[in-house]
């Protein structure tokens, strides 16, 4: 997504795909029709509001690096590192956390 209008178009498309009218968003996310109408018109919204709308439309937000940027190596490196360092059993630590010394 490159701009708010693209996000608004996606929201409209998903809402229609689900067979939901703008007025029905009140029942799904507690947002009045006028409020929701402004979002679909491309108004700037807070992230918390967008997340609420996405939840009501059975969508989720993903943030990924732009294609061809050097930052994509971060994801690959972290996945490689996770595979190398397997988690070991730490059951011996359970006593520390759950047994009090007062017993």
Buried (B, 14 or more C-beta within 10 A) or exposed (E): EEEBEEBBBBBBEBBEEEEBEBEBBBEBBEBEEEBBBBBBEBEEBEEEBBBBBBEBBEBEEEEEEEEEEEEEEEEEEEEEEEEEEEEEEEEEEEEEEEEEEEE
